[in-house]
Amino acid sequence: QVQLVESGGGLVQAGGSLRLSCAASGNIFSVYTMGWFRQAPGKQRELVAGITSGGSTNYADSVKGRFTISRDNAKNTVFLQMNSLKPEDTAVYYCAAQLFSDFDFGYWGQGTQVTVSS
């Protein structure tokens, strides 16, 4: 079992920045990939960024060059630095974990709201 707790969401003006944090606990040594997803009203959930245990990263095209995912292994925390925010980035952002033994993300946080005003 892995527990995930997100923090750092809020309201920001377009062009501003926010940093989301995801604190992981439990069986963290079994975690292969950590990811940030988002879901806007009326839209499907989408992967925003992911980072593997080896440090490899991937990003959605819509956030490349603006968002950066990173991890602090000592603190079991994953971050999502979001710069140059746009109104279309408004969504609930979720942290998720995929174990080495799994084919998909099986553990999720409760979500944190990010609202970008124009």
C-alpha positions as a printed NumPy array, in Angstrom:
array([[  0.   ,   0.   ,   0.   ],
       [  1.085,   3.53 ,  -0.812],
       [ -0.496,   6.673,   0.586],
       [ -0.253,   9.973,  -1.275],
       [ -1.085,  13.449,  -0.007],
       [ -1.01 ,  16.455,  -2.326],
       [ -0.65 ,  20.091,  -1.366],
       [  0.102,  23.41 ,  -2.988],
       [ -2.908,  24.116,  -5.141],
       [ -4.678,  27.443,  -5.218],
       [ -5.747,  30.428,  -7.25 ],
       [ -3.225,  32.228,  -9.422],
       [ -3.357,  34.735, -12.254],
       [ -2.376,  33.772, -15.773],
       [  1.382,  33.891, -16.151],
       [  1.938,  33.036, -12.513],
       [  3.477,  30.001, -10.862],
       [  2.532,  27.312,  -8.382],
       [  4.365,  24.341,  -6.95 ],
       [  2.49 ,  21.197,  -6.076],
       [  3.859,  18.658,  -3.616],
       [  3.003,  15.004,  -3.173],
       [  4.16 ,  13.274,  -0.01 ],
       [  4.309,   9.491,  -0.276],
       [  4.268,   6.991,   2.561],
       [  3.904,   3.261,   2.968],
       [  5.534,   0.783,   0.595],
       [  7.442,   3.454,  -1.276],
       [ 10.317,   1.177,  -2.258],
       [  7.917,  -0.616,  -4.581],
       [  7.1  ,   2.547,  -6.492],
       [  8.376,   2.622, -10.078],
       [  6.798,   5.797, -11.408],
       [  5.185,   8.828,  -9.842],
       [  2.89 ,  10.934, -11.928],
       [  0.817,  14.065, -11.89 ],
       [ -2.559,  13.928, -13.592],
       [ -5.238,  16.556, -13.977],
       [ -8.925,  16.598, -14.704],
       [-10.867,  19.657, -15.75 ],
       [-14.67 ,  19.799, -15.593],
       [-16.212,  17.868, -18.462],
       [-12.866,  16.531, -19.637],
       [-11.018,  13.258, -19.292],
       [ -8.22 ,  12.866, -16.834],
       [ -4.848,  13.329, -18.492],
       [ -1.26 ,  12.632, -17.562],
       [  0.619,  15.882, -17.052],
       [  4.067,  14.602, -16.077],
       [  5.764,  11.477, -14.793],
       [  9.067,  10.575, -13.195],
       [ 10.532,   7.117, -12.74 ],
       [ 12.585,   5.832,  -9.845],
       [ 15.622,   6.32 , -12.064],
       [ 14.783,   9.952, -12.677],
       [ 13.496,   9.745, -16.241],
       [ 10.74 ,  12.242, -16.937],
       [  7.99 ,  12.718, -19.481],
       [  5.516,  15.52 , -20.063],
       [  2.305,  16.2  , -21.889],
       [  2.921,  18.361, -24.94 ],
       [  0.667,  21.049, -23.495],
       [  2.972,  21.64 , -20.513],
       [  6.435,  21.054, -21.976],
       [  8.718,  23.962, -21.218],
       [  6.386,  25.292, -18.514],
       [  6.088,  22.48 , -15.961],
       [  8.861,  20.55 , -14.245],
       [  8.471,  17.354, -12.263],
       [ 11.094,  16.447,  -9.684],
       [ 11.504,  14.25 ,  -6.644],
       [ 13.22 ,  14.433,  -3.281],
       [ 13.938,  10.822,  -2.385],
       [ 15.071,  11.697,   1.119],
       [ 11.67 ,  13.211,   1.845],
       [  9.641,  10.785,  -0.302],
       [  8.112,  13.759,  -2.042],
       [  7.415,  14.568,  -5.678],
       [  6.974,  18.116,  -6.906],
       [  5.35 ,  19.736,  -9.893],
       [  6.642,  23.221, -10.574],
       [  4.177,  25.026, -12.809],
       [  5.255,  28.247, -14.487],
       [  3.604,  30.484, -17.065],
       [  0.228,  29.153, -16.043],
       [ -2.688,  29.508, -18.406],
       [ -6.443,  29.456, -17.751],
       [ -6.595,  26.11 , -19.552],
       [ -4.372,  24.637, -16.827],
       [ -7.294,  24.987, -14.431],
       [ -8.137,  21.523, -13.091],
       [ -7.963,  19.222, -10.121],
       [ -4.448,  17.839, -10.016],
       [ -3.824,  14.339,  -8.714],
       [ -0.654,  12.62 ,  -7.678],
       [ -0.411,   8.93 ,  -8.549],
       [  1.964,   6.022,  -8.072],
       [  2.689,   2.979, -10.201],
       [  4.386,   0.024,  -8.569],
       [  7.042,  -2.111, -10.236],
       [  4.555,  -4.986, -10.144],
       [  1.744,  -3.076, -11.83 ],
       [  0.972,  -2.029, -15.389],
       [ -0.838,   1.15 , -14.414],
       [ -1.098,   3.763, -11.721],
       [ -2.906,   2.108,  -8.841],
       [ -2.549,   4.609,  -6.018],
       [ -3.972,   8.11 ,  -6.007],
       [ -4.031,  11.156,  -3.818],
       [ -7.141,  13.113,  -2.983],
       [ -6.439,  15.865,  -5.501],
       [ -5.74 ,  19.556,  -5.214],
       [ -7.522,  22.338,  -7.087],
       [ -5.546,  24.658,  -9.338],
       [ -7.409,  27.644, -10.72 ],
       [ -5.803,  30.068, -13.164],
       [ -7.648,  33.316, -13.741],
       [ -7.337,  35.314, -16.949]])
